[in-house]
Each structure stands twice: as structure tokens, then as C-alpha cells.
Amino acid sequence: MSTEPDEFDLLSRLDGVTTKRRNRCLRKKKPLFALLIAASGTLKADGLLGLSASCFRHRRILHGRKAQSGGHRSLASAPSSRKWPGLFVTSLTENVDIGPATRYSKPVVKGVISSDSLLARVYSRLKARQHEHLSGEQLARELALSRNAVWKQVEILRRLGYQVQSSRRLGHRLLSAPDRPLPWEVLDGLTTRRLGRPARFWEVAGSTQDLARRWAEAGAPEGALVVAEEQRFGRGTRGRPYVSPRGGVWFSLVLRPPRPPSDALALSVLGTVALHRAISAAVGLGGVASWPKEVLMGGKRVAAVLVEISAEHDLVRYAILGVGVNVNLPTDSFPPQVRGSATSLLLEVGEPVTMVPFVRRLLEELDSLYDLYLQQGPAAVAEAWRREPNILGHRVTVEEDGVQMAGEAVDIAADCRLLLRLEDGRVVSLSQGRASLSADATP
């Protein structure tokens, strides 16, 4: 397991203040510390402030202990998480209302689990001999570890949901695995050429986009995968909050296409086609491929893509392709304000979808389409989108730069722009925005 430090690992270690302690602080109206995390994900040295309990209750920034007498400390002199276990931190994102207080799942494993971690190596040995016992001594010898270290890794596997039978005399035997998108589960049987390797997994992350971006800046290879079971600060277009609870598929891929930045639109459309195909294969109901980055079922959003690009001059340095799919989310997983516009595969088909095979299939569809894009360019992606059930021929509303335009979706151009026929008969070409089906236009 990697010990690479990052803000969201810090969040995991600081999280855990009890309701009793929080309520006691509020009742006594003690000043509190607030640790502000900027939208970029970097920690600000001047972000340690003292807030009154009433102010904090209104802004919902942090629960924690009272400020030290003698003024506020700088971040550099702030207590470490080991000495300050009662601190609860959440994020402030620019121009985003984070809404009412939310309690998130507490991760079993703090931080990242990578596909090349010690835990992955222990699991691979147990998986290879799943129907027989493997002694702790043999495991320790093969992995150059102590038997105690092997035992600790086996215990972590149990906490992750694996059933492992252990005997002092016989050793360890893997009985069953959970349906969780852990790196070794996703990579087992994955047939992609470029995408999905190496992989990193978080039980609870801030944003897979931010984690993938930092990994890309540090030199991650093309195809590197960041998966989270839950995102605390998931975001969509223009930084809008994206609800990402446990039960969905949330991941980001690092891409390094030798293409111009204008191809970001083609990558969004590519992701939409892959989502539609994977959903069709999983549940037999594909819904509709909207433009440029959503899949709709019954007129409601079930999946979406977010592409963010870093470029120099006319060449992409890297692109982060983020995917969010509402897989096994019940109705109460959605905030009341989005229940009328969002749905999940569980709600549409009436039964849970097996998570790991779905993630594998989605990665394989993305890999196939990405290869097509690299060989033939955006025009091939546009043609692939046309072949899927889509919004063409239906009345839609598109918001671009704060201006709403309504009309009929006529076609998608070779560069993946949407061609929209307005009420006055003019046809406009759109490269930004999001097309929403009119209330009476659900296919």
C-alpha cells in the first residue's frame, strides 16, 4: 500500500470527530479552527482561522476543538493529526454551495491502495491458489516479509470484505471476494491495450479528477486509473458539485493524446459513447446518448463524463477523463433537488448491477474508442456517436456561456460540435454547453 501523502489522505486521517464532541462544542459556543482547502486542492498557509460556533454552523466548515489562547497559529505550527484527533475538515470550493452537513463513510484503509502494492501482491498469491491453503511461512518467504506482516495484510483483506479462512496449521485460504472496484479485481481479466494500468483506489476520496491531475503532473503514464468508491468533493462542468456516494462508479483516467486542445470535445463525446455501450451491455437498456457528455434514461441523467486538459501551445500535455455512473444508488442517495433529473441503473432495472464486470467493460469500451480516436480523429468519434441511440431529431435546450438556446438537434459535425436548428430556422454550431431534452421530447 502506497504511503504517498496528499490532502485527501490527510482528510481521511483527520476525519472522525464524534457527534457528541461536535454537539458539545456547539452547545458551549467555543471558537473553532477552520482549515480551508482551496479548489485547486492545495493547502493554504493562511487558512487556519478561528470561527465562532454560530458562524461555523452557518457555513458548515469544520468541527473541532477550541482555538488556543494567544492568537491563531499558522498552518506550519498547527498541531499534527496525531496530536489533534478531534478535527473534522471539509472543503470549500470556489462559487460552489456545498450544502448542508453530510457524514461520509469511514474508510477501512486510510489512503491509497495501488495495483502494485504489497496488499495486491499478497492477494495475487492467495488468488492463484484459491482452492487450497497457503501457509503464512510460504507467503512470507515468497514476498520477503515476516509472517506478522503477512498476517496484517490478510487482516486488511478481511476488512475490505474478503473471506479468508486462516489456520495456524494450514495457513490461509481465499474463499470469496467482494464486489468492489479494487485495483487487482478490475485488472483481473481486463483486455485493454492502453487504459486502466497502473491503477490506484481510494475508498473515500476528495475528487478523482484532482488525484489523477496530481499523478499526471508527477509523470503518470497514459492510461493510469484512479478509482474511488465515494467522492466527497466530486465536481462536474464549471466546478458544479457532483453527488458521488458509495454505490456508484467514479474514476478518472490519465490520457496523453498527441492532439490539439480543441479535441477536448471529441474526448467528451468518446466517453459518452463508451458509457452508453457499457450500460447497454450491463442492463440491456442503453438509454440515450446526449451531447456532449451524458447518458439519459427516461429523460434523467444516469452517467456523465468530465474532461479537463493541460496544454502547451497547440499540443495536449495530458487530459483527465473523468467518469461518473449512478449504478446501485437508491432514491435517497440523491439530494432532493436532483431527484427529478437523475436516476440510477438500480432504479431503472430494479436490481443491483455487479460492479467489477461493469467497470471492466466500461474501460474496454473506452480503450477501443480511444484507439479509434488516435487513429482516425474526431470524425470517427462523431460517427460512433451517431450510431448510438441519441438526441438527434428531438427538441433540446442548450445553455452556452449563460445563454439558453432551444431548438432541434439536427446533427453532430465531424469535429463533434452539435448542430442546432433554432426557432427562426437558423442552424448554429455549438462547441460548449450541455443539451437537455425538452419535457415533451423524451425518446
C-alpha positions in Angstrom: 0.0 0.0 0.0 1.4 3.4 -1.0 2.0 6.0 1.7 2.1 8.8 -0.8 0.9 11.9 1.1 -1.9 14.0 -0.2 -4.7 16.3 1.0 -7.4 13.7 0.8 -5.3 11.2 2.8 -5.0 14.0 5.4 -8.7 14.4 5.3 -9.2 10.7 6.0 -6.8 10.8 8.9 -8.4 13.9 10.4 -11.9 12.8 9.9 -13.7 11.0 12.7 -15.0 13.6 15.2 -17.8 12.2 17.2 -21.3 13.7 17.2 -21.1 14.0 21.0 -17.9 16.1 20.8 -19.3 18.2 17.9 -22.5 19.0 19.7 -20.6 19.8 22.9 -18.6 22.4 21.0 -21.7 23.9 19.5 -23.6 24.0 22.8 -20.8 25.8 24.6 -20.3 28.2 21.6 -16.5 27.8 21.7 -14.3 29.3 19.0 -13.2 26.7 16.4 -10.4 26.2 14.0 -11.3 26.1 10.3 -8.9 24.6 7.8 -9.7 25.9 4.3 -8.9 23.8 1.3 -8.8 25.7 -2.0 -10.5 24.5 -5.1 -7.1 23.5 -6.6 -6.6 21.1 -3.7 -3.7 22.9 -2.2 -3.5 23.8 1.5 -3.3 27.5 2.2 -0.9 28.6 5.0 -3.2 31.4 6.0 -6.3 29.2 6.0 -6.2 28.4 9.7 -8.8 30.7 11.2 -10.8 30.9 14.4 -14.6 30.9 13.9 -17.4 31.1 16.4 -19.6 28.1 16.7 -22.6 30.0 15.3 -20.6 31.2 12.3 -19.3 27.6 11.7 -22.8 26.2 12.0 -24.0 28.6 9.3 -21.1 28.0 6.9 -20.5 24.3 7.7 -16.8 24.4 7.6 -15.4 22.4 10.4 -16.0 20.8 13.8 -13.1 20.6 16.2 -11.5 21.8 19.4 -11.4 25.4 20.6 -8.7 27.8 19.5 -5.6 28.1 21.6 -5.4 31.2 23.7 -2.8 33.7 22.5 -4.0 34.1 18.9 -4.2 31.9 15.8 -1.4 29.6 14.8 -0.1 29.4 11.3 -0.6 26.2 9.3 3.1 25.3 9.7 2.8 25.4 13.5 -0.7 23.8 13.6 -0.9 20.5 15.6 -0.4 17.3 13.6 -3.3 14.9 13.2 -1.9 12.6 15.8 -2.0 15.4 18.4 -5.2 16.8 17.1 -7.5 13.8 16.5 -10.8 15.7 17.1 -10.6 17.8 13.9 -13.1 17.4 11.1 -12.3 19.0 7.8 -14.3 19.6 4.7 -13.7 21.5 1.5 -14.6 25.0 0.3 -14.8 25.2 -3.5 -15.0 28.4 -5.3 -18.5 29.5 -6.3 -20.0 26.2 -5.1 -22.6 25.8 -2.4 -21.6 22.7 -0.6 -25.0 22.4 1.1 -25.9 21.0 4.5 -23.7 18.9 6.7 -23.1 15.4 5.4 -21.5 12.5 7.1 -19.4 10.3 4.8 -18.4 6.7 5.1 -15.3 6.0 7.2 -12.7 4.2 5.1 -11.3 0.8 6.2 -8.0 1.6 4.7 -6.7 5.1 5.0 -5.2 6.5 1.8 -4.5 4.9 -1.5 -4.4 1.2 -2.5 -2.4 0.7 -5.7 -2.2 -2.1 -8.2 1.5 -2.7 -7.3 1.1 -2.5 -3.5 2.1 -5.2 -1.0 -1.6 -5.9 -0.4 -2.0 -6.6 -4.1 0.9 -9.0 -4.1 -0.5 -10.9 -1.1 -3.9 -11.1 -2.7 -2.5 -12.3 -6.0 -0.7 -15.2 -4.2 -4.0 -16.2 -2.4 -6.0 -15.8 -5.6 -3.6 -18.1 -7.6 -4.2 -20.9 -5.1 -7.8 -20.1 -4.1 -8.9 -23.7 -3.6 -6.1 -24.6 -1.2 -4.4 -23.3 1.9 -1.2 -21.3 1.6 1.0 -21.3 4.7 2.0 -18.0 6.2 5.6 -19.1 6.2 5.5 -19.8 2.4 3.8 -16.4 1.8 6.4 -14.7 3.9 9.2 -16.4 2.0 7.8 -15.6 -1.4 7.2 -12.0 -0.6 10.3 -11.5 1.6 8.2 -10.5 4.5 7.8 -11.5 8.1 4.8 -13.8 9.0 3.4 -11.0 11.1 3.5 -8.6 8.1 1.6 -11.2 6.0 -1.0 -11.6 8.8 -1.6 -7.8 8.8 -2.2 -7.8 5.0 -4.6 -10.7 5.4 -6.5 -8.8 8.1 -6.8 -5.8 5.7 -8.2 -8.0 3.1 -10.8 -9.2 5.5 -11.7 -5.7 6.5 -12.2 -4.9 2.7 -14.7 -7.7 2.5 -12.7 -10.7 1.5 -13.5 -14.0 3.2 -10.2 -15.6 4.1 -10.0 -18.9 6.1 -7.0 -19.0 8.4 -5.5 -21.8 10.3 -2.3 -21.9 12.3 -1.5 -25.4 11.0 -2.7 -25.0 7.4 -2.3 -21.3 6.6 -4.6 -19.0 4.6 -7.2 -19.8 2.0 -9.2 -17.3 0.0 -12.9 -18.2 0.0 -14.7 -15.2 -1.7 -14.2 -11.7 -2.9 -16.4 -8.6 -2.5 -17.9 -6.8 -5.5 -15.7 -3.7 -5.1 -13.6 -2.0 -7.8 -10.3 -2.7 -6.1 -7.3 -2.4 -8.5 -6.5 -6.2 -8.7 -10.2 -7.0 -9.2 -10.6 -4.5 -12.1 -7.3 -5.6 -13.7 -8.0 -9.3 -13.5 -9.1 -10.2 -17.0 -9.0 -6.7 -18.3 -8.3 -6.8 -22.1 -7.4 -3.1 -22.7 -4.3 -2.1 -24.7 -3.8 1.4 -23.2 -6.2 2.2 -20.4 -6.5 1.0 -16.8 -2.9 0.4 -15.8 -1.5 1.2 -13.3 -4.4 1.7 -11.0 -5.0 3.4 -7.7 -8.0 3.0 -5.5 -9.5 5.1 -2.7 -12.4 4.1 -0.6 -13.2 7.7 0.1 -11.5 10.4 -2.0 -11.9 14.1 -2.4 -12.0 14.1 -6.2 -10.6 11.5 -8.6 -10.0 14.4 -11.1 -7.7 16.1 -8.6 -5.9 12.9 -7.7 -5.4 12.0 -11.4 -4.2 15.5 -12.2 -1.6 15.4 -9.5 -0.5 12.0 -10.6 -0.3 13.2 -14.2 1.9 16.2 -13.1 4.2 13.7 -11.4 4.6 11.7 -14.6 1.8 9.1 -14.6 1.8 7.0 -17.8 -1.0 7.2 -20.3 -3.9 5.0 -19.1 -3.3 5.4 -15.4 -6.5 4.9 -13.5 -7.8 6.5 -10.3 -10.9 4.9 -8.8 -12.9 5.9 -5.7 -16.0 4.3 -4.2 -17.1 7.6 -2.8 -16.1 11.2 -3.6 -16.6 14.0 -1.1 -16.0 16.9 -3.5 -16.9 15.4 -6.8 -17.5 18.0 -9.5 -19.0 18.4 -12.9 -18.7 21.1 -15.5 -17.6 24.5 -14.3 -16.9 23.2 -10.8 -20.6 22.3 -10.1 -20.8 19.8 -7.2 -21.4 16.2 -8.4 -23.1 13.9 -5.9 -20.9 10.8 -5.7 -21.9 8.5 -2.8 -21.0 4.8 -2.4 -22.8 2.6 -4.9 -21.7 4.5 -8.0 -18.7 4.2 -10.3 -16.3 7.2 -10.0 -13.0 7.1 -11.8 -10.6 9.2 -13.8 -8.1 8.3 -16.5 -4.8 10.0 -17.4 -4.6 10.4 -21.2 -1.7 11.8 -23.3 -3.0 12.1 -26.8 -0.7 13.9 -29.3 -3.6 16.1 -30.4 -4.6 19.8 -30.1 -6.5 21.1 -27.1 -9.6 21.6 -29.3 -10.1 17.8 -29.2 -11.4 18.0 -25.7 -14.9 18.0 -27.1 -14.2 14.7 -29.0 -12.9 13.1 -25.8 -16.2 14.0 -24.0 -18.2 12.5 -26.9 -16.0 9.5 -26.9 -16.7 8.9 -23.2 -20.4 9.3 -23.7 -20.4 6.6 -26.4 -18.4 4.2 -24.2 -20.8 4.8 -21.3 -23.8 4.1 -23.5 -22.3 0.9 -24.8 -21.2 -0.4 -21.3 -24.6 0.4 -19.8 -26.4 -1.4 -22.7 -24.2 -4.5 -22.2 -24.8 -4.5 -18.4 -28.5 -4.0 -18.2 -29.9 -4.3 -21.7 -31.2 -0.7 -21.5 -28.9 1.8 -23.1 -31.0 4.9 -22.8 -30.0 7.8 -24.9 -26.5 9.4 -25.6 -26.9 13.1 -25.0 -24.5 15.8 -26.1 -21.7 16.1 -25.3 -21.2 14.2 -22.1 -24.3 12.5 -20.6 -26.3 9.3 -20.9 -30.0 9.7 -20.2 -32.5 7.0 -19.1 -36.2 8.0 -19.1 -35.0 11.6 -19.7 -32.9 11.6 -16.5 -29.1 11.6 -16.2 -27.6 8.2 -15.3 -24.0 8.8 -16.3 -21.7 11.7 -17.3 -18.2 12.5 -18.4 -15.8 15.3 -17.4 -12.7 16.1 -19.5 -10.0 18.5 -18.2 -6.9 19.3 -20.3 -3.5 20.7 -19.6 -1.9 22.0 -22.8 1.2 23.8 -24.0 0.9 25.8 -27.2 -1.1 23.6 -29.6 -0.4 20.2 -28.0 -2.1 18.5 -25.1 0.3 17.7 -22.2 -2.3 15.4 -20.6 -6.1 15.1 -20.4 -8.0 13.8 -17.4 -11.1 11.9 -18.5 -13.5 11.5 -15.5 -16.5 9.2 -15.5 -19.4 9.1 -13.1 -22.1 6.4 -13.3 -25.1 6.1 -10.9 -25.0 2.3 -10.6 -26.5 0.9 -7.4 -27.9 4.1 -5.9 -31.3 4.1 -4.2 -33.5 7.2 -4.4 -32.4 8.5 -1.0 -28.8 8.7 -2.2 -29.7 11.7 -4.3 -30.3 15.2 -2.8 -34.0 16.2 -3.1 -33.1 19.0 -5.6 -31.8 16.5 -8.2 -34.2 13.5 -7.8 -36.3 14.8 -10.6 -33.3 14.9 -13.0 -31.1 12.0 -12.0 -31.6 8.2 -11.8 -29.5 5.1 -11.4 -29.3 1.7 -13.1 -30.7 0.1 -9.9 -33.8 2.3 -10.1 -34.2 1.6 -13.8 -33.8 -2.2 -13.9 -35.0 -2.9 -10.3 -32.0 -5.0 -9.3 -28.3 -4.3 -8.4 -25.7 -4.3 -11.1 -22.4 -6.3 -10.5 -19.8 -3.5 -10.1 -16.5 -5.0 -11.1 -17.5 -6.5 -14.5 -19.2 -3.2 -15.3 -16.1 -1.2 -14.6 -14.0 -3.6 -16.7 -16.5 -3.4 -19.6 -16.5 0.4 -19.4 -12.7 0.6 -19.5 -12.6 -1.8 -22.5 -15.2 0.3 -24.4 -13.2 3.5 -23.6 -10.0 1.8 -24.7 -11.5 0.7 -28.0 -12.9 4.2 -28.8 -9.7 5.9 -27.7 -7.7 3.8 -30.1 -10.2 4.7 -32.9 -9.8 8.4 -32.0 -6.0 8.2 -32.1 -6.0 6.6 -35.5 -8.9 8.4 -37.2 -9.5 11.6 -35.3 -12.7 13.3 -34.0 -14.7 12.4 -37.2 -14.6 8.7 -36.3 -15.8 9.5 -32.8 -18.7 11.6 -34.2 -19.7 8.7 -36.4 -19.7 6.3 -33.5 -21.9 8.7 -31.5 -24.4 8.9 -34.4 -24.8 5.1 -34.4 -25.9 5.1 -30.8 -29.5 6.0 -29.8 -29.1 9.7 -29.3 -30.9 13.1 -29.1 -30.8 13.9 -32.8 -34.2 14.8 -34.2 -35.5 15.9 -30.7 -36.1 19.3 -29.2 -33.4 20.2 -26.8 -32.3 23.2 -24.7 -28.6 24.1 -24.7 -27.0 26.5 -22.3 -23.8 28.1 -23.6 -22.0 30.9 -21.8 -25.1 31.6 -19.7 -27.3 31.9 -22.8 -30.1 29.3 -23.3 -30.9 28.2 -26.8 -33.8 25.9 -27.7 -34.3 24.1 -31.0 -34.0 20.8 -32.7 -30.7 18.7 -32.5 -30.0 18.3 -36.2 -26.6 16.6 -36.4 -23.2 16.3 -34.9 -20.3 17.7 -37.1 -17.0 16.0 -37.9 -15.4 17.9 -35.0 -18.1 16.7 -32.7 -19.9 20.1 -32.5 -23.7 20.0 -32.1 -25.7 21.5 -35.0 -28.9 23.1 -33.5 -31.8 24.4 -35.6 -33.3 27.4 -33.8 -36.9 28.5 -33.8 -36.2 31.0 -36.7 -34.7 28.3 -38.9 -31.1 29.2 -38.4 -28.6 26.3 -37.7 -25.9 27.1 -35.2 -22.8 25.1 -34.4 -22.1 24.6 -30.7 -18.9 23.5 -29.1 -19.8 24.2 -25.4 -22.8 23.7 -23.2 -25.0 20.7 -22.3 -28.0 19.6 -24.2 -31.2 18.8 -22.2 -34.2 17.1 -23.7 -37.4 19.2 -23.6 -40.1 17.9 -21.3 -42.1 16.6 -24.2 -39.2 15.2 -26.2 -38.2 12.1 -24.2 -37.4 9.4 -26.8 
